[in-house]
Amino acid sequence: MIDRNGRGQIGAEKLTEYRAMSHTKLSEKLLTVRDAAGICGINRATVYELAQRGLWGPEKLHIGRSARYRQSELLAWIEAGMPPRAKWEKIYRLLEGRVER
């Protein structure tokens, strides 16, 4: 929605949702594939291979043509023992308090 001054407005529900987000989430560090691989002690090709096989847990974010990973998710995945993607999604939802019912 656009106000009379040409500025965008968001609905009350979205505003409440944005206010509920922690500052940490909004400023979270995003890692390149190379950075994520380096933290895990592997190379980029191995990240792509593991992802193809469903063994790379963290969710890939697409920013333009670039892939990024949330640093907090990567570190949590490592601490959880690097489970396969399907299992990790369930664990991460529990960790983040986003349990689907």
PDB file as gemmi writes it, atoms N, CA and C in Angstrom:
CRYST1    1.000    1.000    1.000  90.00  90.00  90.00 P 1                      
ATOM      1  N   MET A   1       0.843  -1.162   0.000  1.00  0.00           N  
ATOM      2  CA  MET A   1       0.000   0.000   0.000  1.00  0.00           C  
ATOM      3  C   MET A   1       0.900   1.240   0.000  1.00  0.00           C  
ATOM      4  N   ILE A   2       0.548   2.249  -0.741  1.00  0.00           N  
ATOM      5  CA  ILE A   2       1.320   3.487  -0.836  1.00  0.00           C  
ATOM      6  C   ILE A   2       0.523   4.609  -0.179  1.00  0.00           C  
ATOM      7  N   ASP A   3       1.200   5.392   0.676  1.00  0.00           N  
ATOM      8  CA  ASP A   3       0.484   6.510   1.301  1.00  0.00           C  
ATOM      9  C   ASP A   3       0.487   7.718   0.367  1.00  0.00           C  
ATOM     10  N   ARG A   4      -0.137   8.801   0.790  1.00  0.00           N  
ATOM     11  CA  ARG A   4      -0.291   9.969  -0.089  1.00  0.00           C  
ATOM     12  C   ARG A   4       1.027  10.655  -0.408  1.00  0.00           C  
ATOM     13  N   ASN A   5       2.088  10.382   0.357  1.00  0.00           N  
ATOM     14  CA  ASN A   5       3.404  10.965   0.083  1.00  0.00           C  
ATOM     15  C   ASN A   5       4.269  10.053  -0.789  1.00  0.00           C  
ATOM     16  N   GLY A   6       3.690   8.960  -1.254  1.00  0.00           N  
ATOM     17  CA  GLY A   6       4.419   8.058  -2.127  1.00  0.00           C  
ATOM     18  C   GLY A   6       5.293   7.054  -1.387  1.00  0.00           C  
ATOM     19  N   ARG A   7       5.167   6.997  -0.063  1.00  0.00           N  
ATOM     20  CA  ARG A   7       5.963   6.043   0.713  1.00  0.00           C  
ATOM     21  C   ARG A   7       5.169   4.761   0.894  1.00  0.00           C  
ATOM     22  N   GLY A   8       5.892   3.670   0.954  1.00  0.00           N  
ATOM     23  CA  GLY A   8       5.240   2.389   1.159  1.00  0.00           C  
ATOM     24  C   GLY A   8       4.782   2.222   2.593  1.00  0.00           C  
ATOM     25  N   GLN A   9       3.700   1.507   2.772  1.00  0.00           N  
ATOM     26  CA  GLN A   9       3.198   1.189   4.095  1.00  0.00           C  
ATOM     27  C   GLN A   9       3.031  -0.314   4.176  1.00  0.00           C  
ATOM     28  N   ILE A  10       3.195  -0.825   5.374  1.00  0.00           N  
ATOM     29  CA  ILE A  10       2.954  -2.248   5.570  1.00  0.00           C  
ATOM     30  C   ILE A  10       1.776  -2.402   6.518  1.00  0.00           C  
ATOM     31  N   GLY A  11       1.103  -3.521   6.413  1.00  0.00           N  
ATOM     32  CA  GLY A  11      -0.051  -3.771   7.266  1.00  0.00           C  
ATOM     33  C   GLY A  11       0.352  -3.964   8.717  1.00  0.00           C  
ATOM     34  N   ALA A  12      -0.599  -3.838   9.610  1.00  0.00           N  
ATOM     35  CA  ALA A  12      -0.350  -3.962  11.048  1.00  0.00           C  
ATOM     36  C   ALA A  12       0.203  -5.334  11.407  1.00  0.00           C  
ATOM     37  N   GLU A  13      -0.289  -6.391  10.738  1.00  0.00           N  
ATOM     38  CA  GLU A  13       0.204  -7.734  11.031  1.00  0.00           C  
ATOM     39  C   GLU A  13       1.679  -7.866  10.680  1.00  0.00           C  
ATOM     40  N   LYS A  14       2.070  -7.363   9.513  1.00  0.00           N  
ATOM     41  CA  LYS A  14       3.474  -7.425   9.107  1.00  0.00           C  
ATOM     42  C   LYS A  14       4.343  -6.597  10.039  1.00  0.00           C  
ATOM     43  N   LEU A  15       3.863  -5.443  10.439  1.00  0.00           N  
ATOM     44  CA  LEU A  15       4.623  -4.588  11.332  1.00  0.00           C  
ATOM     45  C   LEU A  15       4.871  -5.302  12.655  1.00  0.00           C  
ATOM     46  N   THR A  16       3.854  -5.966  13.172  1.00  0.00           N  
ATOM     47  CA  THR A  16       4.006  -6.730  14.413  1.00  0.00           C  
ATOM     48  C   THR A  16       5.022  -7.844  14.224  1.00  0.00           C  
ATOM     49  N   GLU A  17       4.964  -8.501  13.066  1.00  0.00           N  
ATOM     50  CA  GLU A  17       5.905  -9.583  12.770  1.00  0.00           C  
ATOM     51  C   GLU A  17       7.335  -9.053  12.711  1.00  0.00           C  
ATOM     52  N   TYR A  18       7.546  -7.916  12.049  1.00  0.00           N  
ATOM     53  CA  TYR A  18       8.884  -7.333  11.963  1.00  0.00           C  
ATOM     54  C   TYR A  18       9.401  -6.922  13.327  1.00  0.00           C  
ATOM     55  N   ARG A  19       8.535  -6.357  14.151  1.00  0.00           N  
ATOM     56  CA  ARG A  19       8.953  -5.946  15.495  1.00  0.00           C  
ATOM     57  C   ARG A  19       9.324  -7.144  16.349  1.00  0.00           C  
ATOM     58  N   ALA A  20       8.664  -8.280  16.091  1.00  0.00           N  
ATOM     59  CA  ALA A  20       8.930  -9.486  16.871  1.00  0.00           C  
ATOM     60  C   ALA A  20      10.270 -10.117  16.519  1.00  0.00           C  
ATOM     61  N   MET A  21      10.783  -9.823  15.326  1.00  0.00           N  
ATOM     62  CA  MET A  21      12.075 -10.377  14.922  1.00  0.00           C  
ATOM     63  C   MET A  21      13.173  -9.763  15.780  1.00  0.00           C  
ATOM     64  N   SER A  22      14.116 -10.600  16.174  1.00  0.00           N  
ATOM     65  CA  SER A  22      15.219 -10.067  16.963  1.00  0.00           C  
ATOM     66  C   SER A  22      16.199  -9.338  16.053  1.00  0.00           C  
ATOM     67  N   HIS A  23      16.933  -8.412  16.619  1.00  0.00           N  
ATOM     68  CA  HIS A  23      17.944  -7.678  15.852  1.00  0.00           C  
ATOM     69  C   HIS A  23      18.983  -8.642  15.291  1.00  0.00           C  
ATOM     70  N   THR A  24      19.294  -9.693  16.042  1.00  0.00           N  
ATOM     71  CA  THR A  24      20.275 -10.677  15.592  1.00  0.00           C  
ATOM     72  C   THR A  24      19.837 -11.315  14.277  1.00  0.00           C  
ATOM     73  N   LYS A  25      18.566 -11.663  14.163  1.00  0.00           N  
ATOM     74  CA  LYS A  25      18.072 -12.285  12.935  1.00  0.00           C  
ATOM     75  C   LYS A  25      18.225 -11.349  11.742  1.00  0.00           C  
ATOM     76  N   LEU A  26      17.954 -10.071  11.955  1.00  0.00           N  
ATOM     77  CA  LEU A  26      18.014  -9.130  10.849  1.00  0.00           C  
ATOM     78  C   LEU A  26      19.442  -8.847  10.400  1.00  0.00           C  
ATOM     79  N   SER A  27      20.389  -8.989  11.306  1.00  0.00           N  
ATOM     80  CA  SER A  27      21.771  -8.677  10.959  1.00  0.00           C  
ATOM     81  C   SER A  27      22.649  -9.929  10.955  1.00  0.00           C  
ATOM     82  N   GLU A  28      22.043 -11.083  10.784  1.00  0.00           N  
ATOM     83  CA  GLU A  28      22.773 -12.343  10.834  1.00  0.00           C  
ATOM     84  C   GLU A  28      23.791 -12.442   9.698  1.00  0.00           C  
ATOM     85  N   LYS A  29      24.941 -12.991  10.013  1.00  0.00           N  
ATOM     86  CA  LYS A  29      25.998 -13.129   9.012  1.00  0.00           C  
ATOM     87  C   LYS A  29      25.648 -14.251   8.038  1.00  0.00           C  
ATOM     88  N   LEU A  30      25.787 -13.943   6.758  1.00  0.00           N  
ATOM     89  CA  LEU A  30      25.574 -14.928   5.709  1.00  0.00           C  
ATOM     90  C   LEU A  30      26.922 -15.316   5.136  1.00  0.00           C  
ATOM     91  N   LEU A  31      27.118 -16.610   4.948  1.00  0.00           N  
ATOM     92  CA  LEU A  31      28.390 -17.143   4.464  1.00  0.00           C  
ATOM     93  C   LEU A  31      28.295 -17.581   3.013  1.00  0.00           C  
ATOM     94  N   THR A  32      29.377 -17.393   2.290  1.00  0.00           N  
ATOM     95  CA  THR A  32      29.463 -17.937   0.937  1.00  0.00           C  
ATOM     96  C   THR A  32      29.659 -19.446   1.046  1.00  0.00           C  
ATOM     97  N   VAL A  33      29.512 -20.136  -0.069  1.00  0.00           N  
ATOM     98  CA  VAL A  33      29.750 -21.578  -0.087  1.00  0.00           C  
ATOM     99  C   VAL A  33      31.202 -21.854   0.322  1.00  0.00           C  
ATOM    100  N   ARG A  34      32.113 -21.046  -0.162  1.00  0.00           N  
ATOM    101  CA  ARG A  34      33.531 -21.216   0.177  1.00  0.00           C  
ATOM    102  C   ARG A  34      33.759 -21.059   1.682  1.00  0.00           C  
ATOM    103  N   ASP A  35      33.133 -20.028   2.287  1.00  0.00           N  
ATOM    104  CA  ASP A  35      33.269 -19.818   3.729  1.00  0.00           C  
ATOM    105  C   ASP A  35      32.691 -20.986   4.521  1.00  0.00           C  
ATOM    106  N   ALA A  36      31.498 -21.433   4.134  1.00  0.00           N  
ATOM    107  CA  ALA A  36      30.847 -22.552   4.821  1.00  0.00           C  
ATOM    108  C   ALA A  36      31.693 -23.820   4.701  1.00  0.00           C  
ATOM    109  N   ALA A  37      32.219 -24.054   3.508  1.00  0.00           N  
ATOM    110  CA  ALA A  37      33.075 -25.223   3.300  1.00  0.00           C  
ATOM    111  C   ALA A  37      34.318 -25.136   4.176  1.00  0.00           C  
ATOM    112  N   GLY A  38      34.928 -23.952   4.245  1.00  0.00           N  
ATOM    113  CA  GLY A  38      36.125 -23.763   5.062  1.00  0.00           C  
ATOM    114  C   GLY A  38      35.884 -24.053   6.529  1.00  0.00           C  
ATOM    115  N   ILE A  39      34.737 -23.625   7.049  1.00  0.00           N  
ATOM    116  CA  ILE A  39      34.406 -23.892   8.447  1.00  0.00           C  
ATOM    117  C   ILE A  39      34.306 -25.397   8.689  1.00  0.00           C  
ATOM    118  N   CYS A  40      33.789 -26.116   7.693  1.00  0.00           N  
ATOM    119  CA  CYS A  40      33.625 -27.569   7.814  1.00  0.00           C  
ATOM    120  C   CYS A  40      34.892 -28.342   7.453  1.00  0.00           C  
ATOM    121  N   GLY A  41      35.884 -27.646   6.930  1.00  0.00           N  
ATOM    122  CA  GLY A  41      37.129 -28.305   6.555  1.00  0.00           C  
ATOM    123  C   GLY A  41      37.040 -29.106   5.272  1.00  0.00           C  
ATOM    124  N   ILE A  42      36.159 -28.686   4.373  1.00  0.00           N  
ATOM    125  CA  ILE A  42      36.004 -29.367   3.079  1.00  0.00           C  
ATOM    126  C   ILE A  42      36.074 -28.311   1.973  1.00  0.00           C  
ATOM    127  N   ASN A  43      36.059 -28.749   0.728  1.00  0.00           N  
ATOM    128  CA  ASN A  43      36.079 -27.771  -0.364  1.00  0.00           C  
ATOM    129  C   ASN A  43      34.662 -27.552  -0.917  1.00  0.00           C  
ATOM    130  N   ARG A  44      34.543 -26.545  -1.765  1.00  0.00           N  
ATOM    131  CA  ARG A  44      33.229 -26.185  -2.321  1.00  0.00           C  
ATOM    132  C   ARG A  44      32.588 -27.336  -3.075  1.00  0.00           C  
ATOM    133  N   ALA A  45      33.376 -28.055  -3.855  1.00  0.00           N  
ATOM    134  CA  ALA A  45      32.824 -29.169  -4.635  1.00  0.00           C  
ATOM    135  C   ALA A  45      32.179 -30.209  -3.723  1.00  0.00           C  
ATOM    136  N   THR A  46      32.768 -30.423  -2.563  1.00  0.00           N  
ATOM    137  CA  THR A  46      32.214 -31.389  -1.618  1.00  0.00           C  
ATOM    138  C   THR A  46      30.881 -30.889  -1.056  1.00  0.00           C  
ATOM    139  N   VAL A  47      30.774 -29.585  -0.811  1.00  0.00           N  
ATOM    140  CA  VAL A  47      29.505 -29.013  -0.354  1.00  0.00           C  
ATOM    141  C   VAL A  47      28.423 -29.298  -1.388  1.00  0.00           C  
ATOM    142  N   TYR A  48      28.714 -29.020  -2.653  1.00  0.00           N  
ATOM    143  CA  TYR A  48      27.732 -29.247  -3.714  1.00  0.00           C  
ATOM    144  C   TYR A  48      27.362 -30.727  -3.826  1.00  0.00           C  
ATOM    145  N   GLU A  49      28.355 -31.598  -3.695  1.00  0.00           N  
ATOM    146  CA  GLU A  49      28.102 -33.046  -3.778  1.00  0.00           C  
ATOM    147  C   GLU A  49      27.224 -33.503  -2.611  1.00  0.00           C  
ATOM    148  N   LEU A  50      27.546 -33.042  -1.392  1.00  0.00           N  
ATOM    149  CA  LEU A  50      26.745 -33.419  -0.227  1.00  0.00           C  
ATOM    150  C   LEU A  50      25.315 -32.903  -0.358  1.00  0.00           C  
ATOM    151  N   ALA A  51      25.167 -31.687  -0.839  1.00  0.00           N  
ATOM    152  CA  ALA A  51      23.833 -31.113  -1.027  1.00  0.00           C  
ATOM    153  C   ALA A  51      23.040 -31.926  -2.049  1.00  0.00           C  
ATOM    154  N   GLN A  52      23.688 -32.313  -3.137  1.00  0.00           N  
ATOM    155  CA  GLN A  52      23.043 -33.108  -4.183  1.00  0.00           C  
ATOM    156  C   GLN A  52      22.544 -34.441  -3.624  1.00  0.00           C  
ATOM    157  N   ARG A  53      23.304 -35.013  -2.700  1.00  0.00           N  
ATOM    158  CA  ARG A  53      22.956 -36.308  -2.107  1.00  0.00           C  
ATOM    159  C   ARG A  53      22.048 -36.183  -0.885  1.00  0.00           C  
ATOM    160  N   GLY A  54      21.680 -34.945  -0.506  1.00  0.00           N  
ATOM    161  CA  GLY A  54      20.800 -34.735   0.639  1.00  0.00           C  
ATOM    162  C   GLY A  54      21.492 -34.850   1.973  1.00  0.00           C  
ATOM    163  N   LEU A  55      22.820 -34.734   1.973  1.00  0.00           N  
ATOM    164  CA  LEU A  55      23.594 -34.886   3.203  1.00  0.00           C  
ATOM    165  C   LEU A  55      24.066 -33.562   3.789  1.00  0.00           C  
ATOM    166  N   TRP A  56      23.901 -32.473   3.054  1.00  0.00           N  
ATOM    167  CA  TRP A  56      24.295 -31.139   3.536  1.00  0.00           C  
ATOM    168  C   TRP A  56      23.065 -30.527   4.191  1.00  0.00           C  
ATOM    169  N   GLY A  57      23.144 -30.231   5.466  1.00  0.00           N  
ATOM    170  CA  GLY A  57      21.982 -29.801   6.228  1.00  0.00           C  
ATOM    171  C   GLY A  57      21.504 -28.382   6.058  1.00  0.00           C  
ATOM    172  N   PRO A  58      22.396 -27.390   6.170  1.00  0.00           N  
ATOM    173  CA  PRO A  58      21.926 -25.999   6.166  1.00  0.00           C  
ATOM    174  C   PRO A  58      21.196 -25.609   4.882  1.00  0.00           C  
ATOM    175  N   GLU A  59      20.181 -24.785   5.061  1.00  0.00           N  
ATOM    176  CA  GLU A  59      19.389 -24.311   3.924  1.00  0.00           C  
ATOM    177  C   GLU A  59      20.183 -23.300   3.108  1.00  0.00           C  
ATOM    178  N   LYS A  60      20.147 -23.469   1.795  1.00  0.00           N  
ATOM    179  CA  LYS A  60      20.818 -22.530   0.902  1.00  0.00           C  
ATOM    180  C   LYS A  60      19.882 -21.365   0.624  1.00  0.00           C  
ATOM    181  N   LEU A  61      20.386 -20.161   0.813  1.00  0.00           N  
ATOM    182  CA  LEU A  61      19.624 -18.962   0.501  1.00  0.00           C  
ATOM    183  C   LEU A  61      20.127 -18.427  -0.826  1.00  0.00           C  
ATOM    184  N   HIS A  62      19.232 -18.018  -1.683  1.00  0.00           N  
ATOM    185  CA  HIS A  62      19.618 -17.454  -2.973  1.00  0.00           C  
ATOM    186  C   HIS A  62      19.481 -15.940  -2.906  1.00  0.00           C  
ATOM    187  N   ILE A  63      20.574 -15.265  -3.137  1.00  0.00           N  
ATOM    188  CA  ILE A  63      20.574 -13.812  -3.192  1.00  0.00           C  
ATOM    189  C   ILE A  63      21.096 -13.452  -4.572  1.00  0.00           C  
ATOM    190  N   GLY A  64      20.165 -13.103  -5.440  1.00  0.00           N  
ATOM    191  CA  GLY A  64      20.537 -12.926  -6.836  1.00  0.00           C  
ATOM    192  C   GLY A  64      20.984 -14.268  -7.383  1.00  0.00           C  
ATOM    193  N   ARG A  65      22.175 -14.303  -7.926  1.00  0.00           N  
ATOM    194  CA  ARG A  65      22.718 -15.557  -8.450  1.00  0.00           C  
ATOM    195  C   ARG A  65      23.658 -16.223  -7.458  1.00  0.00           C  
ATOM    196  N   SER A  66      23.781 -15.643  -6.279  1.00  0.00           N  
ATOM    197  CA  SER A  66      24.703 -16.155  -5.272  1.00  0.00           C  
ATOM    198  C   SER A  66      23.986 -17.036  -4.254  1.00  0.00           C  
ATOM    199  N   ALA A  67      24.706 -18.030  -3.753  1.00  0.00           N  
ATOM    200  CA  ALA A  67      24.196 -18.892  -2.686  1.00  0.00           C  
ATOM    201  C   ALA A  67      24.850 -18.471  -1.380  1.00  0.00           C  
ATOM    202  N   ARG A  68      24.066 -18.437  -0.325  1.00  0.00           N  
ATOM    203  CA  ARG A  68      24.578 -18.092   0.998  1.00  0.00           C  
ATOM    204  C   ARG A  68      23.975 -19.034   2.025  1.00  0.00           C  
ATOM    205  N   TYR A  69      24.684 -19.176   3.157  1.00  0.00           N  
ATOM    206  CA  TYR A  69      24.210 -19.973   4.278  1.00  0.00           C  
ATOM    207  C   TYR A  69      24.250 -19.125   5.529  1.00  0.00           C  
ATOM    208  N   ARG A  70      23.248 -19.300   6.400  1.00  0.00           N  
ATOM    209  CA  ARG A  70      23.243 -18.589   7.670  1.00  0.00           C  
ATOM    210  C   ARG A  70      24.328 -19.181   8.559  1.00  0.00           C  
ATOM    211  N   GLN A  71      25.169 -18.325   9.087  1.00  0.00           N  
ATOM    212  CA  GLN A  71      26.256 -18.786   9.942  1.00  0.00           C  
ATOM    213  C   GLN A  71      25.705 -19.530  11.164  1.00  0.00           C  
ATOM    214  N   SER A  72      24.666 -18.986  11.783  1.00  0.00           N  
ATOM    215  CA  SER A  72      24.114 -19.623  12.987  1.00  0.00           C  
ATOM    216  C   SER A  72      23.574 -21.019  12.683  1.00  0.00           C  
ATOM    217  N   GLU A  73      22.939 -21.179  11.515  1.00  0.00           N  
ATOM    218  CA  GLU A  73      22.413 -22.495  11.159  1.00  0.00           C  
ATOM    219  C   GLU A  73      23.546 -23.474  10.888  1.00  0.00           C  
ATOM    220  N   LEU A  74      24.576 -23.017  10.193  1.00  0.00           N  
ATOM    221  CA  LEU A  74      25.712 -23.892   9.903  1.00  0.00           C  
ATOM    222  C   LEU A  74      26.354 -24.379  11.194  1.00  0.00           C  
ATOM    223  N   LEU A  75      26.590 -23.468  12.140  1.00  0.00           N  
ATOM    224  CA  LEU A  75      27.233 -23.848  13.396  1.00  0.00           C  
ATOM    225  C   LEU A  75      26.344 -24.780  14.217  1.00  0.00           C  
ATOM    226  N   ALA A  76      25.035 -24.526  14.214  1.00  0.00           N  
ATOM    227  CA  ALA A  76      24.102 -25.406  14.930  1.00  0.00           C  
ATOM    228  C   ALA A  76      24.088 -26.795  14.294  1.00  0.00           C  
ATOM    229  N   TRP A  77      24.152 -26.847  12.960  1.00  0.00           N  
ATOM    230  CA  TRP A  77      24.181 -28.125  12.241  1.00  0.00           C  
ATOM    231  C   TRP A  77      25.427 -28.921  12.615  1.00  0.00           C  
ATOM    232  N   ILE A  78      26.561 -28.253  12.693  1.00  0.00           N  
ATOM    233  CA  ILE A  78      27.809 -28.912  13.079  1.00  0.00           C  
ATOM    234  C   ILE A  78      27.695 -29.448  14.500  1.00  0.00           C  
ATOM    235  N   GLU A  79      27.174 -28.620  15.415  1.00  0.00           N  
ATOM    236  CA  GLU A  79      27.019 -29.036  16.812  1.00  0.00           C  
ATOM    237  C   GLU A  79      26.063 -30.216  16.949  1.00  0.00           C  
ATOM    238  N   ALA A  80      25.094 -30.323  16.044  1.00  0.00           N  
ATOM    239  CA  ALA A  80      24.124 -31.424  16.077  1.00  0.00           C  
ATOM    240  C   ALA A  80      24.686 -32.701  15.458  1.00  0.00           C  
ATOM    241  N   GLY A  81      25.920 -32.659  14.991  1.00  0.00           N  
ATOM    242  CA  GLY A  81      26.540 -33.849  14.420  1.00  0.00           C  
ATOM    243  C   GLY A  81      26.400 -33.978  12.921  1.00  0.00           C  
ATOM    244  N   MET A  82      26.034 -32.896  12.247  1.00  0.00           N  
ATOM    245  CA  MET A  82      25.908 -32.851  10.791  1.00  0.00           C  
ATOM    246  C   MET A  82      24.943 -33.896  10.224  1.00  0.00           C  
ATOM    247  N   PRO A  83      23.701 -33.900  10.712  1.00  0.00           N  
ATOM    248  CA  PRO A  83      22.734 -34.880  10.192  1.00  0.00           C  
ATOM    249  C   PRO A  83      22.326 -34.553   8.752  1.00  0.00           C  
ATOM    250  N   PRO A  84      21.793 -35.543   8.029  1.00  0.00           N  
ATOM    251  CA  PRO A  84      21.313 -35.302   6.658  1.00  0.00           C  
ATOM    252  C   PRO A  84      20.227 -34.228   6.641  1.00  0.00           C  
ATOM    253  N   ARG A  85      20.011 -33.634   5.477  1.00  0.00           N  
ATOM    254  CA  ARG A  85      19.090 -32.508   5.322  1.00  0.00           C  
ATOM    255  C   ARG A  85      17.686 -32.777   5.883  1.00  0.00           C  
ATOM    256  N   ALA A  86      17.086 -33.911   5.544  1.00  0.00           N  
ATOM    257  CA  ALA A  86      15.716 -34.199   5.985  1.00  0.00           C  
ATOM    258  C   ALA A  86      15.624 -34.223   7.509  1.00  0.00           C  
ATOM    259  N   LYS A  87      16.589 -34.838   8.141  1.00  0.00           N  
ATOM    260  CA  LYS A  87      16.594 -34.896   9.607  1.00  0.00           C  
ATOM    261  C   LYS A  87      16.917 -33.521  10.192  1.00  0.00           C  
ATOM    262  N   TRP A  88      17.848 -32.818   9.566  1.00  0.00           N  
ATOM    263  CA  TRP A  88      18.239 -31.506  10.059  1.00  0.00           C  
ATOM    264  C   TRP A  88      17.078 -30.508  10.024  1.00  0.00           C  
ATOM    265  N   GLU A  89      16.276 -30.549   8.977  1.00  0.00           N  
ATOM    266  CA  GLU A  89      15.136 -29.627   8.889  1.00  0.00           C  
ATOM    267  C   GLU A  89      14.234 -29.761  10.107  1.00  0.00           C  
ATOM    268  N   LYS A  90      13.966 -30.988  10.550  1.00  0.00           N  
ATOM    269  CA  LYS A  90      13.123 -31.226  11.722  1.00  0.00           C  
ATOM    270  C   LYS A  90      13.800 -30.703  12.990  1.00  0.00           C  
ATOM    271  N   ILE A  91      15.076 -31.007  13.131  1.00  0.00           N  
ATOM    272  CA  ILE A  91      15.827 -30.555  14.307  1.00  0.00           C  
ATOM    273  C   ILE A  91      15.860 -29.037  14.355  1.00  0.00           C  
ATOM    274  N   TYR A  92      16.141 -28.408  13.222  1.00  0.00           N  
ATOM    275  CA  TYR A  92      16.277 -26.950  13.187  1.00  0.00           C  
ATOM    276  C   TYR A  92      14.959 -26.257  13.494  1.00  0.00           C  
ATOM    277  N   ARG A  93      13.859 -26.799  12.989  1.00  0.00           N  
ATOM    278  CA  ARG A  93      12.546 -26.237  13.323  1.00  0.00           C  
ATOM    279  C   ARG A  93      12.298 -26.276  14.823  1.00  0.00           C  
ATOM    280  N   LEU A  94      12.693 -27.378  15.466  1.00  0.00           N  
ATOM    281  CA  LEU A  94      12.546 -27.484  16.918  1.00  0.00           C  
ATOM    282  C   LEU A  94      13.433 -26.456  17.634  1.00  0.00           C  
ATOM    283  N   LEU A  95      14.665 -26.330  17.165  1.00  0.00           N  
ATOM    284  CA  LEU A  95      15.590 -25.361  17.767  1.00  0.00           C  
ATOM    285  C   LEU A  95      15.087 -23.939  17.638  1.00  0.00           C  
ATOM    286  N   GLU A  96      14.475 -23.638  16.510  1.00  0.00           N  
ATOM    287  CA  GLU A  96      13.985 -22.287  16.245  1.00  0.00           C  
ATOM    288  C   GLU A  96      12.575 -22.055  16.763  1.00  0.00           C  
ATOM    289  N   GLY A  97      11.968 -23.085  17.316  1.00  0.00           N  
ATOM    290  CA  GLY A  97      10.621 -22.944  17.836  1.00  0.00           C  
ATOM    291  C   GLY A  97       9.550 -22.877  16.777  1.00  0.00           C  
ATOM    292  N   ARG A  98       9.845 -23.443  15.595  1.00  0.00           N  
ATOM    293  CA  ARG A  98       8.897 -23.403  14.476  1.00  0.00           C  
ATOM    294  C   ARG A  98       8.366 -24.799  14.207  1.00  0.00           C  
ATOM    295  N   VAL A  99       7.807 -25.418  15.195  1.00  0.00           N  
ATOM    296  CA  VAL A  99       7.322 -26.791  15.047  1.00  0.00           C  
ATOM    297  C   VAL A  99       6.044 -26.778  14.220  1.00  0.00           C  
ATOM    298  N   GLU A 100       6.009 -27.618  13.182  1.00  0.00           N  
ATOM    299  CA  GLU A 100       4.806 -27.745  12.348  1.00  0.00           C  
ATOM    300  C   GLU A 100       3.918 -28.819  12.970  1.00  0.00           C  
ATOM    301  N   ARG A 101       2.650 -28.542  13.021  1.00  0.00           N  
ATOM    302  CA  ARG A 101       1.710 -29.518  13.594  1.00  0.00           C  
ATOM    303  C   ARG A 101       0.723 -29.935  12.554  1.00  0.00           C  
TER     304      ARG A 101                                                      
END                                                                             
